[in-house]
Amino acid sequence: MSTTLIKNVKIFNGIECIEADKVVIENGYITDKAEGDIEIDGSGCTLLPGFIDAHIHLYESKNLKEASMYGVTTMMDMGTRSPEVVDSLKNLSGLPDIRSSYCPAFTSGSNMPIKMGYSESAYVISATDAERFVNEQIANGADYIKVILEEQSVSVKTVVFPPEIVAAIVTQAHINGKKVIAHAVSTSSFKTAIKAGVDVVTHIPFVEPLTEEIIELMSKNGTVSVPTMVTMKGIVESIKKFNPYAPLNYDYVKESVARLYKAGVTIMAGSDSNTGDPTTPYSAPYGISLLDELKLMVEAGFTPIQAIQSATSIPAKYFGMDDRGIIKSGYRADLILIKGDPTVDINAVKDIKQVWIRGKETIK
């Protein structure tokens, strides 16, 4: 099989900019060879590791194709109605690699499983039922466990997951070596998630900013945030078009993320892309939304390098994906060639010249 040499290029390896100015791809991986059969001149460009979107929802192969055009090479699904659909989208040549929670957990008082098309097995009715639920998702092939802590609606004064059941799910997941991701859009559900020991809280409240107590708890407990700022912003803007007086404010999201960042909480980039879901007030498109997320993170105080790290080396390390997120010999050739330098100007991240997923070019 032929080798590809990308030369005369600035390299951000996922952690830092390095001295090397070339990378060689062979058999889908980065190699330490110095020459290639095919040569690509990267003058004026920056080479990045492929992006990991830490929060999406999958429906069809079109989702993967759209994401790949914008440099997303790994997609982390956070809830599917059909394990068969997710399984059918795994290991497709030239398309993003897939991780999934399969079915998320809902409290017994919720009407969301019916509304969103999930089966009754999504309900976790007691602490003892947690083992059944977690084992079912692991049997499906779950890479992590997802818990929905309140109704997915604008009003957060709805059914809330009993803390003792959330804690039981976390305990059972951790026994099986799985991390737990919690959907939370209110300060009360954030507190429930953190005290129950969840690993990752996804989303940020837009009705009020996170309290100092919650931020301190996250920092102390090592709780990770995937804020999905782009979707929270989209929801606020969409609802305010119809109801300008709705008590929602994106500034609360930006403020909370800025304070989490300053407190040293680990933050990973996720878009919550879900264009196949008719139940949501805003559907973030695949791929481009992650790039918009990086820009919003910079607006909240991140440096461009820190924002890029949040979509490359940080999620790869945190979720044990030891073959990606870094440009290094022996790692997957998941790469993005960008005109300009997004490590200085994050806006350049959208000027994509080429993407490789396990060594296969995706942009023609």
N, C-alpha and C positions, 0 to 999 in steps of 0.2 A: 504494500500500500504506500502511496506517495506521502511525503511529508510536506508541511507548509511552514515557511519561515515568515514571520512578521518582523520587519526590521525598521530601524531608524524611528523607533516609537518611544514615547515616554510611558513608563509602566508604573501604575499604582497597583500593588500586589494584593490589595484588600486590607492591608494594615498600614502601609507607608509607601511612599515613592522610593523606588530603588535605582541603583546605578545602571543596571542592565538596560539595553535598548533593543533587545530582540527576544522573541519567543518562538519555539519550534513545536508544532503539533504533529503527533504521530499516533495512529490507531486510536484516536479519540482522547488522547492524553497529552499533557505537556511533558516534553522530554528535555534532557540536558544536551541534546545535539546542537551543533552550531550552524548547520546548514539544512536547507530544505529543497525539495524538488520544485515546489511552487513558492515564489517569493512575492510578498506583499509589502509595498513601501508605506510605512506608517508615518512619514514625515508630517509634522504638524498635528499629529493625533495622539491620543492617550489610550492605552489598553487597560481595561478594568476586568476583574472577575465578573462572571455572569451574576445578575441580580437574583436574590432570593426574596420572593414576596411572601411575607410571613402571615398573610391573612387573605385568602380568596375563597370563592365558592365555585365549584365546577358543575357544568351542565353538558358540554359537548366539546368536540375536538377544536371547534372554531375558537373557543376560549384560549386554548393553548397556542394556536397560531397567532392570534392577536397579541398575546403576551410576549411571544418570542421576538416579534418585530421591534420591541422596545427593550430588548436585552434581558428580559426575565427568563432565566434558565431553570429555576426551581420554583414550584408553586405549592404552597402549603394550604390545602383545603381544610376549611373549618366547619364542615357540616354538609352532609349529602343525604338526599332522600333515597338514593339508590347506590348501594355498594357496587352493583354491577357496572354502573356508568363510570364510577371512579376507576374501577379495575380495568375497564376497556381503554382508559386514557393513559394508563401507565406504560412505560417502556416503549414509547413511540419514537422512532428515529427522527432526529432533527427537531423534536418538540420538547418543551420543558419537562423535567423530572417531577414526579408527583409524590407528595406526602399527604396523608389525610387522617382526620379524626373519625371518619365515617359518621355515624349518627350522634348528634349531641344529646345531652341529658336535659330533660325538662322536669319541673316540679309537677306534682299530681294535679294541682289546681289550675294549671295553664291550659289555655285553648290554642296555643301556638302550634303544637304538633298537627292538629287537625287542619288548622288554617294553612300551614305551610307544607302539608302533604307527608308528614312523618308518620310512622306506624306507632301503635300504642306501646310498643316496646321502648320507645324513647322516654316514657315516664319512669321516674325513679321514685317510688312511693314511700320508701322507708330506708333507714340506715342499713338494714340487712339486705335490702334490694340492690344496694350499690354494687355488691359483688357480682350479681347476675348481669347488671348493665355493663360494667367494665369488662367482664369476661366475654360478653357478646361482641363488643367492639374489637377486642384483641383477636377474637376468632375471625372477624372480618379482615383483620390485617392492620388495625389502627396503629399509627405511629405515636399518637398522643390522645388524650381524652379531652373532650370539649363539654363544658357545662354552661347552660343559659340561665343566668341568675335572676332575670326578671323578664317580663313580657317585652317583646321587640316592638315597641310602639313609642310614640312621642311622649305620652304620659308615662312616668316611671312610678306612679302611685298605683301599682297593680300587684298581681301575685308575685311574691318573692320566694325563692328557694329556701327552705328551712336550713339554717346553718349546720345543724347536726348531720343532715343528709349530705350536704356539700363536703363536709369533713370526712364522712365515710367514703365518698367517691374518691377523694384525694388519697386517703389511706390505702384503698384497694388499688388505685392506679400506681402509687409509689411502690407497693409490694411487688407489682409486676414490672417495675422499671419504666413506667410511663409518666411523662409530665402531664399536668392538667392546665388547660387554658380556659379561662372564664370570660364569658360575655358579660360586661357590666357597663351600664350607662348612667348610674346614679351613685352618689357618694355612699349611700347605705349599702348597696351591693358591692361596692369596692371594699368596704370594711369587712363584709361577710367573706368575700373571696380571700382577702389577705389573712384574716384570722383562721380561716379553714385550711390555710397552707397551700393554696393554688400556686402554681409556678409562674403563670403569665396571666395578666389581666388585659383584655383587648377592648379597645374603644376608650373614650374620655367623655365625661358628662358635659352636656351643653346647656343644662338648666342652672347649674351653679359650678364654680370652680372646686377642684379638690381641696380638702382642708389640709392644714399643716400636719394634723395628726395622721391622716392617711398617707401623706408623702413620707413622713418619718417612719411609719410602719413598713412601707414598701422598701425604703432604703435599709432599714434594720433587718428585714426578713429576706432580702434579696429577691423580692418580687419584681418580675420583668414587665415592662409596658410595651404593648403594640397599639399605639394610639389611633391609628387609622384616621388621621386628621383630614385627609382628602374626602373621605366619606362623611365624617361628622360635619364638615363645612358644606358639603353637597346637600345633606339632609336639612340643615338649617336654612340654606338659601331656597331650597325647593318648597319647604313649608311656608316660609315667609312670603313667597310669591302669592300664596292663596290667603294667608292670614298674617299680615304684617305685625300683628300684636301678639303673636305666639311667644311665650316666655322662653325663647331659645336664643343663645348667643354664642357664636363661634369664638368670640374673644375669650370666653371661659376655657375653651379647649386649648387655644394657643397659650394662654396664661398658665394653665395646668402643666402642659408639656414643658414649657420653659422652666417651671419650678422643679419638675421631676428631673430634668436635665441638670440643673444646678445642684440638686441634692445627690447626684451621682447614681440615680436609678438607671439600670440598663434599659435602653429603649431600642426596639427593632422596628424596621419599616414594614408596614403592611397596608394594602389598599382597600381591603374588603370588597374587591371587584366581584360583581354578582349580576351581570346583565341578563341573566335568565330568570330572575326572581321578581314576579309581579307583586309581591307582598311588601316590598320596600319603597319608601318615598323617594329614594335616590339610588340609581344603579351606576356604580363606578365602572367605567370601561377598563378592560384588561390591558396591562402593560403600561400605557401612558399614565394611568392613575398612580402607579408606583413612582414614576418620575416626578409627578406633581407632588407626591408625598415628600420626596426628598427636598424639594424646593420649600415646602411648608415647614419642614424641620429646620432648615437653615433660617427661615424667617423667625422661628421660635428660639434661635440662639446657637444652634449647631454650626460648626464649621463645615464647609463642603466635604472635607475628608471624613469627619465624624458621621455625616449623613450617609456617605457611601459605605462606610464601615457597617452602618446599621442594616444594610441590605446585602452584605457580602460576608466578611469574616465573622462578625458577631453572631448572626443567626446560625451560620454553619457550625461554629464551635458550640454554641449553646444547645443545639439540637443533635449534636453528635454526628453531623454530616462531615466526616473527616476527609472526604475526597474532593471538596469544593470550597468556594468562598475565598480562596487564595490562589494567586498565580505562582505556582511552584512545580518543579519537576515531580512527576508521579501523580499529580492531581488531574481531575477531569479538565479537558479543554473546553470549559464553559467560559467564554470570553466575549467582551464587547470592545469594538474599536470605535472611538469617538473622535470626531474632528474638534480640535480645540482641547481645552484642559478643564474638565469639571472639578478637579481638585482645587481649583482657584475660583472658578465661576460655575456654580451648580447649574446654571441655565444651559451650559454647553452639553449637559447630559442627554439632551434631546436630539443632538446632532449626530445621530448614529450612522456610521459608515458600514459596519458589518457586525454580525453576531455569529458566534459558533456555539453549538450545543453538542457536547461530547465530540468536538472536532468537526462537526458538520455545519456548513454555512447555512444560515437561515434567510439571509437577505440577498436577493439576486438583482 
